[in-house]
């Protein structure tokens, strides 16, 4: 049951993280001079530098947001179930589980 709770929380938090990261990238790109949206990788009118910079920015923001949301989800799941989400994995490996 605990694993199911974590999976459900993870699903919804992942969707939330994606939407939040997209909104942050969109807002950040709007403050750049002369641009309203990040360039698409297939936009051949844009330079390689613009395309790769946009992709790096999007990736970094998404990774930070996703890590923060995953951590919050794990903490929430632990409070709901009384177990850390990784405890099941530790038990399967025969490792000691600390409380």
KOLDO-151888 format. One record per residue: residue number from 1; chain; x, y negated, z negated of N, C-alpha, C in turn. Coordinates in Angstrom, 1 decimal, decimal comma. Layout:
N
{NUM; "A"; {X; Y; Z}; {X; Y; Z}; {X; Y; Z}},
...
END
This chain:
99
{1; "A"; {0,8; 1,2; 0,0}; {0,0; 0,0; 0,0}; {0,9; -1,3; 0,0}},
{2; "A"; {1,9; -1,3; -0,8}; {2,8; -2,4; -0,9}; {3,4; -2,8; 0,5}},
{3; "A"; {3,8; -1,7; 1,2}; {4,4; -1,9; 2,5}; {3,4; -2,6; 3,5}},
{4; "A"; {2,1; -2,2; 3,4}; {1,1; -2,7; 4,2}; {0,8; -4,2; 3,9}},
{5; "A"; {0,9; -4,6; 2,6}; {0,7; -6,0; 2,2}; {1,8; -6,8; 2,8}},
{6; "A"; {3,1; -6,3; 2,7}; {4,2; -7,1; 3,3}; {4,1; -7,2; 4,8}},
{7; "A"; {3,6; -6,1; 5,5}; {3,5; -6,2; 6,9}; {2,4; -7,2; 7,4}},
{8; "A"; {1,3; -7,3; 6,6}; {0,2; -8,2; 6,9}; {0,7; -9,6; 6,7}},
{9; "A"; {1,4; -9,8; 5,5}; {1,9; -11,2; 5,3}; {3,0; -11,6; 6,3}},
{10; "A"; {3,8; -10,6; 6,7}; {4,8; -10,9; 7,7}; {4,3; -11,3; 9,0}},
{11; "A"; {3,2; -10,6; 9,4}; {2,5; -10,9; 10,7}; {2,0; -12,4; 10,7}},
{12; "A"; {1,3; -12,7; 9,7}; {0,7; -14,1; 9,7}; {1,8; -15,1; 9,4}},
{13; "A"; {2,8; -14,8; 8,6}; {3,9; -15,8; 8,4}; {4,7; -16,0; 9,7}},
{14; "A"; {4,9; -14,9; 10,4}; {5,6; -15,0; 11,7}; {4,9; -15,9; 12,7}},
{15; "A"; {3,6; -15,8; 12,8}; {2,8; -16,6; 13,7}; {2,9; -18,1; 13,2}},
{16; "A"; {2,8; -18,3; 11,9}; {2,9; -19,6; 11,3}; {4,3; -20,2; 11,6}},
{17; "A"; {5,4; -19,4; 11,5}; {6,7; -19,9; 11,7}; {6,9; -20,4; 13,2}},
{18; "A"; {6,4; -19,6; 14,1}; {6,5; -19,9; 15,5}; {5,8; -21,2; 15,8}},
{19; "A"; {4,6; -21,4; 15,3}; {3,8; -22,7; 15,5}; {4,5; -23,9; 14,9}},
{20; "A"; {5,0; -23,7; 13,7}; {5,7; -24,8; 13,0}; {7,0; -25,2; 13,7}},
{21; "A"; {7,8; -24,2; 14,1}; {9,0; -24,4; 14,9}; {8,7; -25,2; 16,2}},
{22; "A"; {7,7; -24,7; 16,9}; {7,3; -25,4; 18,1}; {6,9; -26,8; 17,9}},
{23; "A"; {6,2; -27,1; 16,9}; {5,7; -28,5; 16,6}; {6,9; -29,3; 16,2}},
{24; "A"; {7,9; -28,8; 15,5}; {9,1; -29,6; 15,1}; {9,9; -29,9; 16,3}},
{25; "A"; {10,1; -28,9; 17,2}; {10,9; -29,1; 18,4}; {10,2; -30,2; 19,3}},
{26; "A"; {8,9; -30,1; 19,4}; {8,2; -31,1; 20,2}; {8,4; -32,5; 19,7}},
{27; "A"; {8,2; -32,6; 18,4}; {8,4; -33,9; 17,7}; {9,8; -34,5; 17,9}},
{28; "A"; {10,8; -33,6; 17,7}; {12,2; -34,0; 17,8}; {12,5; -34,4; 19,3}},
{29; "A"; {12,0; -33,7; 20,2}; {12,3; -34,0; 21,6}; {11,6; -35,3; 22,0}},
{30; "A"; {10,5; -35,7; 21,4}; {9,8; -36,9; 21,7}; {10,6; -38,1; 21,3}},
{31; "A"; {11,5; -38,0; 20,3}; {12,3; -39,1; 19,9}; {13,5; -39,4; 20,7}},
{32; "A"; {13,8; -38,4; 21,6}; {14,9; -38,6; 22,5}; {14,5; -39,6; 23,6}},
{33; "A"; {15,4; -40,5; 24,0}; {15,1; -41,6; 24,9}; {14,6; -41,0; 26,3}},
{34; "A"; {13,5; -41,4; 26,7}; {13,0; -41,1; 28,1}; {12,4; -39,7; 28,3}},
{35; "A"; {12,3; -39,0; 27,3}; {11,8; -37,6; 27,4}; {10,6; -37,4; 26,5}},
{36; "A"; {9,6; -36,7; 27,0}; {8,4; -36,4; 26,2}; {8,4; -34,9; 25,8}},
{37; "A"; {9,0; -34,1; 26,6}; {9,0; -32,6; 26,4}; {10,4; -32,0; 26,7}},
{38; "A"; {10,7; -30,9; 26,0}; {11,9; -30,2; 26,3}; {11,9; -29,7; 27,7}},
{39; "A"; {13,0; -29,6; 28,3}; {13,0; -29,1; 29,7}; {12,8; -27,6; 29,7}},
{40; "A"; {12,2; -27,1; 30,8}; {12,1; -25,7; 31,0}; {13,4; -25,2; 31,6}},
{41; "A"; {13,7; -23,9; 31,3}; {14,9; -23,4; 31,9}; {14,9; -23,3; 33,4}},
{42; "A"; {13,7; -23,2; 34,0}; {13,6; -23,1; 35,4}; {13,5; -24,4; 36,2}},
{43; "A"; {13,5; -25,5; 35,4}; {13,5; -26,9; 36,0}; {14,8; -27,2; 36,6}},
{44; "A"; {14,9; -27,0; 37,9}; {16,2; -27,2; 38,6}; {16,6; -28,7; 38,7}},
{45; "A"; {15,7; -29,6; 38,4}; {16,0; -31,0; 38,4}; {16,8; -31,4; 37,2}},
{46; "A"; {16,8; -30,6; 36,2}; {17,6; -30,9; 34,9}; {18,9; -30,3; 35,0}},
{47; "A"; {19,9; -30,9; 34,3}; {21,3; -30,4; 34,3}; {21,4; -29,1; 33,4}},
{48; "A"; {22,5; -28,4; 33,6}; {22,7; -27,2; 32,7}; {22,9; -27,7; 31,3}},
{49; "A"; {23,5; -28,8; 31,1}; {23,7; -29,3; 29,7}; {22,4; -29,6; 29,0}},
{50; "A"; {21,4; -30,2; 29,7}; {20,1; -30,5; 29,1}; {19,4; -29,2; 28,8}},
{51; "A"; {19,4; -28,2; 29,7}; {18,7; -27,0; 29,5}; {19,3; -26,2; 28,3}},
{52; "A"; {20,6; -26,1; 28,3}; {21,3; -25,3; 27,2}; {21,2; -26,1; 25,9}},
{53; "A"; {21,2; -27,4; 25,9}; {21,1; -28,1; 24,6}; {19,7; -27,9; 24,1}},
{54; "A"; {18,7; -28,0; 24,9}; {17,3; -27,8; 24,5}; {17,1; -26,4; 23,9}},
{55; "A"; {17,7; -25,4; 24,6}; {17,5; -24,0; 24,2}; {18,2; -23,8; 22,8}},
{56; "A"; {19,4; -24,4; 22,6}; {20,1; -24,3; 21,4}; {19,4; -24,9; 20,3}},
{57; "A"; {18,8; -26,1; 20,5}; {18,0; -26,8; 19,5}; {16,8; -26,0; 19,1}},
{58; "A"; {16,1; -25,5; 20,1}; {14,9; -24,7; 19,8}; {15,3; -23,4; 19,0}},
{59; "A"; {16,4; -22,8; 19,4}; {16,8; -21,5; 18,7}; {17,2; -21,8; 17,3}},
{60; "A"; {17,9; -22,9; 17,1}; {18,4; -23,2; 15,7}; {17,2; -23,5; 14,8}},
{61; "A"; {16,3; -24,3; 15,3}; {15,1; -24,7; 14,5}; {14,3; -23,5; 14,2}},
{62; "A"; {14,0; -22,6; 15,2}; {13,2; -21,4; 15,0}; {13,9; -20,5; 14,0}},
{63; "A"; {15,2; -20,3; 14,1}; {15,9; -19,4; 13,2}; {15,8; -19,9; 11,7}},
{64; "A"; {16,0; -21,2; 11,5}; {15,9; -21,8; 10,2}; {14,5; -21,6; 9,6}},
{65; "A"; {13,5; -22,0; 10,4}; {12,1; -21,9; 10,0}; {11,7; -20,5; 9,7}},
{66; "A"; {12,1; -19,6; 10,6}; {11,7; -18,2; 10,4}; {12,4; -17,6; 9,1}},
{67; "A"; {13,6; -17,9; 8,9}; {14,3; -17,5; 7,6}; {13,6; -18,0; 6,4}},
{68; "A"; {13,2; -19,3; 6,4}; {12,5; -19,8; 5,3}; {11,2; -19,2; 5,0}},
{69; "A"; {10,4; -19,0; 6,1}; {9,1; -18,3; 6,0}; {9,3; -16,9; 5,6}},
{70; "A"; {10,2; -16,2; 6,2}; {10,4; -14,8; 5,8}; {10,8; -14,7; 4,3}},
{71; "A"; {11,6; -15,6; 3,8}; {12,0; -15,5; 2,4}; {10,8; -15,8; 1,5}},
{72; "A"; {10,0; -16,8; 1,9}; {8,8; -17,1; 1,1}; {7,8; -16,0; 1,2}},
{73; "A"; {7,7; -15,3; 2,3}; {6,8; -14,1; 2,4}; {7,3; -13,0; 1,5}},
{74; "A"; {8,5; -12,7; 1,5}; {9,1; -11,7; 0,6}; {8,8; -12,0; -0,8}},
{75; "A"; {9,0; -13,3; -1,2}; {8,8; -13,7; -2,6}; {7,3; -13,5; -2,9}},
{76; "A"; {6,4; -14,0; -2,0}; {5,0; -13,8; -2,2}; {4,6; -12,4; -2,3}},
{77; "A"; {5,1; -11,5; -1,5}; {4,8; -10,1; -1,5}; {5,2; -9,5; -2,8}},
{78; "A"; {6,4; -9,9; -3,3}; {6,9; -9,4; -4,6}; {6,0; -9,8; -5,7}},
{79; "A"; {5,5; -11,0; -5,7}; {4,6; -11,5; -6,8}; {3,3; -10,7; -6,7}},
{80; "A"; {2,8; -10,4; -5,5}; {1,5; -9,7; -5,4}; {1,6; -8,2; -5,7}},
{81; "A"; {2,7; -7,6; -5,4}; {2,8; -6,2; -5,6}; {3,7; -5,7; -6,7}},
{82; "A"; {4,6; -6,6; -7,2}; {5,5; -6,3; -8,3}; {6,8; -5,6; -7,8}},
{83; "A"; {6,9; -5,5; -6,5}; {8,1; -4,8; -5,9}; {8,7; -5,7; -4,8}},
{84; "A"; {10,0; -5,7; -4,8}; {10,7; -6,4; -3,7}; {10,4; -5,6; -2,4}},
{85; "A"; {10,2; -6,3; -1,3}; {9,9; -5,6; 0,0}; {11,0; -4,6; 0,4}},
{86; "A"; {12,3; -4,8; -0,1}; {13,4; -3,9; 0,3}; {13,5; -2,7; -0,6}},
{87; "A"; {12,7; -2,6; -1,6}; {12,8; -1,4; -2,6}; {12,5; -0,1; -1,9}},
{88; "A"; {11,6; 0,0; -1,0}; {11,2; 1,2; -0,4}; {12,4; 1,7; 0,4}},
{89; "A"; {13,1; 0,8; 1,1}; {14,3; 1,2; 1,9}; {15,4; 1,7; 1,0}},
{90; "A"; {15,6; 1,0; -0,2}; {16,6; 1,5; -1,1}; {16,3; 2,9; -1,6}},
{91; "A"; {15,0; 3,1; -1,9}; {14,7; 4,5; -2,4}; {14,9; 5,5; -1,4}},
{92; "A"; {14,6; 5,2; -0,1}; {14,8; 6,2; 0,9}; {16,3; 6,5; 1,1}},
{93; "A"; {17,1; 5,6; 0,8}; {18,6; 5,8; 0,9}; {19,2; 6,4; -0,3}},
{94; "A"; {18,4; 6,6; -1,4}; {18,8; 7,1; -2,6}; {19,6; 6,1; -3,5}},
{95; "A"; {19,5; 4,8; -3,2}; {20,1; 3,8; -3,9}; {19,3; 3,4; -5,2}},
{96; "A"; {19,9; 2,9; -6,2}; {19,3; 2,5; -7,4}; {18,5; 1,2; -7,1}},
{97; "A"; {17,2; 1,2; -7,6}; {16,3; 0,1; -7,4}; {16,3; -0,7; -8,8}},
{98; "A"; {16,6; -2,0; -8,7}; {16,7; -2,8; -10,0}; {15,4; -3,5; -10,1}},
{99; "A"; {14,9; -3,7; -11,3}; {13,7; -4,5; -11,6}; {14,0; -5,7; -12,4}},
END
